[in-house]
């Protein structure tokens, strides 16, 4: 057999460790981000709180040499690149609305995955299969019995093994990374696949999982592992360190039944030129580089203290850049949502347009999972109150004229129709379906029943008075 080399272009989503930090920070809620910032302040000498006062009570250390290595310029004043939030002129917005007095529970993994599935471009059979698969995912984020699930998909929906596998692989691209894996090895492999191939230890880590397995890794010696996969021992250390950054139970973070005050990270205000979107800079503590330790680094000696400070400086740069990237992405996504849903802000749910993750991702040239993370557990202060960013999305439902209407708009229409019914002769789901058809909305009766139940409205037999 003749051997030859071929080059073929491929596309893949990869993450460097720095990008992974930025993405993890992007999906954090306000409370989680504040805790993350405080942890960074406690552990990194080069970071300090920015209270707006650049002076210090301590004397700045003097430089003892002429060599001043470049400490690197970091734009830590990221909040100044945005316009300050103007005061609202709306009478219905009181100062107390800045913080919602009620609490909110952490979103469950199932809710998070079902929401992403609703925003994904599945056909009807795939969507039904995706619902079954997501319901089979445990609190750990993994699927325990894939074979029986695949059999039921074939029996109930006519999906063969390839179609079921394709639907599963689509769900495995959802947030959080590693979700819907069928075993621990696949869970870690899915997470490793998001790293850049040039990441130290990346190829070796995948090879260890493929040829050795995680269970055997726990008790094996590094030299034994090196011989097993024919790899230098020093590469084993980097691979094991990379594996340790992955989460064996990616769904665990979504099952914490904590409660916190809602603090909106985005504010929108009506102006003469339209809606203005801005970051609420009061929700996140401001941080900056410590100028005194920067002066110490400029000494340029090779002491252990210098090495420690330089390592902390590198970590601080990465942290500040991730924080800046997070807020830029959050603002960019919020601006897209507000621009698209201006009618919703003006007129309410009936005017909400169909909008899914892919729409926003294509407009902003982002990955769908990035949009999902940017909108998870984030809130916007609007003249209509504090709204979750996810409320600006809604699935598409076709109309009789070839257009589309959002699922939320249909729910608002249902509420209006039911409010007009005669108490002694309430509308059945079939009658509600006919009324929606008369208004140009083409939906099935079971869809109407689902929307009615989501609104907390009882069936007609229970509404009859």
TADAQUI-V637157 format. One record per pair of residues at least 24 apart in sequence whose C-alpha atoms are under 6 Angstrom apart, sorted by the first residue. I is the first residue (numbers start at 0). J is the second residue. If there is no record, write none. Layout:
{{I,J} {I,J}}
This chain:
{{12,193} {13,193} {13,194} {13,195} {14,193} {14,194} {14,195} {15,194} {15,195} {21,321} {25,325} {25,373} {26,372} {26,373} {28,376} {43,311} {45,288} {45,289} {45,311} {45,312} {46,287} {46,288} {46,289} {47,286} {47,287} {47,289} {48,285} {48,286} {49,285} {49,286} {49,287} {59,291} {62,298} {63,298} {64,298} {66,299} {67,297} {68,297} {75,287} {77,323} {84,277} {98,262} {99,261} {102,258} {102,259} {102,260} {103,258} {103,259} {104,257} {104,258} {107,253} {107,254} {108,253} {118,355} {118,356} {138,250} {139,248} {139,250} {139,251} {140,178} {140,179} {140,248} {140,249} {140,250} {141,178} {141,179} {141,180} {141,181} {142,179} {142,180} {142,181} {200,234} {200,237} {200,238} {203,238} {204,238} {263,378} {263,379} {263,380} {265,379} {266,379} {266,380} {267,381} {329,373} {348,408} {349,408} {349,411} {351,408} {352,405} {353,393} {353,394} {353,395} {353,404} {353,405} {354,392} {354,393} {355,392} {397,441} {398,439} {398,440} {398,441} {399,439} {399,441} {422,463} {422,464} {423,463} {423,464} {425,459} {425,463} {427,459}}
